[in-house]
């Protein structure tokens, strides 16, 4: 059957249709932002008994573009990643780097002491120390020897 298909000269039309479909699908994927705003910036989060460390990867941004807040047990990183300016007559061939507004929340298993949160930014990495609220820290209870 396939051999007859090829003999009848219809192959060109079928392969042209497949090429058009492939081209349309490729174009539709390239036009989408592959990184969703709810997964940007990428984070590494480490916790210890009394605090946590958050590393947010924000290359190409300035601290003026980033907003950091904390309340209860949630740390929020917000900002705007500006799109790079393109030279005249330049078309985007492939876009994998996220641009635009973003907001990322990290919920911790403890209450945060928002007044003691500290952050520093160097080489595109935002490092955040998130201390556990004093009232949320486990209290050591002394055990007395009972009289027998």
C-alpha distance (Angstrom), angle and dihedral (degrees) to the residues before:
residue distance angle dihedral
X1 . . .
X2 3.82 . .
X3 3.80 89.3 .
X4 3.82 90.4 55.9
X5 3.76 89.2 48.5
X6 3.77 89.7 56.4
X7 3.81 91.6 45.3
X8 3.79 93.7 53.3
X9 3.80 92.1 61.2
X10 3.80 93.3 -119.3
X11 3.80 92.8 119.5
X12 3.77 94.3 88.2
X13 3.80 92.0 56.6
X14 3.81 94.0 47.8
X15 3.81 94.4 47.0
X16 3.79 90.5 45.8
X17 3.81 88.8 54.4
X18 3.81 90.6 49.7
X19 3.81 90.3 49.1
X20 3.81 91.0 51.4
X21 3.80 91.4 48.7
X22 3.81 91.8 47.8
X23 3.81 91.0 48.1
X24 3.84 92.0 49.4
X25 3.82 92.4 49.1
X26 3.80 92.6 47.1
X27 3.79 91.3 48.8
X28 3.82 92.3 49.5
X29 3.82 91.6 51.6
X30 3.81 92.9 47.4
X31 3.80 91.7 51.6
X32 3.80 92.6 56.5
X33 3.80 125.1 84.4
X34 3.82 102.6 -113.2
X35 3.82 93.5 -160.3
X36 3.76 113.7 66.7
X37 3.81 116.5 -140.5
X38 3.83 91.0 -124.0
X39 3.82 90.1 63.3
X40 3.79 95.8 46.5
X41 2.92 128.0 128.0
X42 3.79 100.7 34.2
X43 3.81 109.5 -127.0
X44 3.77 141.3 -159.1
X45 3.81 112.7 -158.6
X46 3.80 124.8 -170.8
X47 3.81 125.2 -178.2
X48 3.78 133.4 -162.4
X49 3.76 130.1 177.5
X50 3.81 95.9 -85.8
X51 3.81 104.4 25.2
X52 3.77 148.7 1.2
X53 3.80 136.0 -128.2
X54 3.78 122.5 -142.5
X55 3.78 124.3 -168.6
X56 3.80 115.4 -167.8
X57 3.79 118.8 -170.6
X58 3.82 108.6 -139.3
X59 3.81 108.0 156.2
X60 3.77 117.4 -176.4
X61 3.80 94.8 19.5
X62 3.79 130.6 114.7
X63 3.79 125.3 -140.2
X64 3.81 88.1 -109.9
X65 3.84 87.7 65.1
X66 3.83 93.1 54.8
X67 3.83 130.0 76.3
X68 3.79 121.4 -169.1
X69 3.82 126.4 -169.8
X70 3.81 138.3 165.2
X71 3.79 134.0 -163.2
X72 3.80 132.6 164.6
X73 3.81 102.4 -29.9
X74 3.82 99.7 -25.9
X75 3.80 129.8 96.5
X76 3.82 115.8 -164.3
X77 3.80 125.9 -160.8
X78 3.82 114.5 -168.3
X79 3.74 133.9 169.6
X80 3.75 150.5 120.4
X81 3.78 122.9 -93.8
X82 3.77 105.4 -154.9
X83 3.78 120.1 -137.5
X84 3.78 115.3 -117.7
X85 3.79 115.7 -110.4
X86 3.78 113.9 -108.1
X87 3.77 125.0 -144.6
X88 3.80 116.6 -109.5
X89 3.84 115.1 -76.8
X90 3.82 91.6 16.2
X91 3.79 117.5 140.1
X92 3.78 125.0 -162.0
X93 3.80 108.9 -111.9
X94 3.81 97.2 177.2
X95 3.81 130.0 0.8
X96 3.79 120.7 -169.2
X97 3.80 100.8 144.9
X98 3.80 114.5 91.9
X99 3.82 119.3 -122.6
X100 3.79 128.5 -179.0
X101 3.80 138.9 44.8
X102 3.78 118.8 -20.6
X103 3.78 138.9 179.4
X104 3.77 124.8 -171.2
X105 3.81 125.4 -177.1
X106 3.79 128.4 -163.8
X107 3.79 117.7 -162.9
X108 3.81 113.1 -156.2
X109 3.82 127.6 -156.0
X110 3.82 88.2 -120.7
X111 3.82 140.0 45.0
X112 3.80 115.2 -89.3
X113 3.80 125.2 -128.6
X114 3.83 92.8 -134.3
X115 3.83 92.9 -172.4
X116 3.80 91.1 61.1
X117 3.81 99.9 44.8
X118 3.81 109.7 121.3
X119 3.78 129.9 -170.0
X120 3.80 137.6 -173.6
X121 3.78 131.3 -174.9
X122 3.79 124.6 -150.0
X123 3.81 133.2 156.9
X124 3.80 93.0 -9.3
X125 3.82 95.3 -51.0
X126 3.80 121.0 113.1
X127 3.81 110.1 -155.4
X128 3.80 116.3 -163.1
X129 3.79 127.6 -172.4
X130 3.81 109.0 -155.8
X131 3.82 111.9 -168.5
X132 3.76 121.7 -156.7
X133 3.80 114.7 -114.7
X134 3.82 111.3 -100.4
X135 3.82 92.6 -127.1
X136 3.80 89.6 53.8
X137 3.81 95.9 52.8
X138 3.78 115.6 103.8
X139 3.80 111.7 -101.5
X140 3.77 119.5 -134.8
X141 3.78 111.2 -126.3
X142 3.78 119.1 -151.9
X143 3.78 116.1 -131.6
X144 3.77 117.9 -143.5
X145 3.74 126.3 -153.1
X146 3.77 108.9 -109.6
X147 3.79 120.8 -129.1
X148 3.74 111.7 -112.9
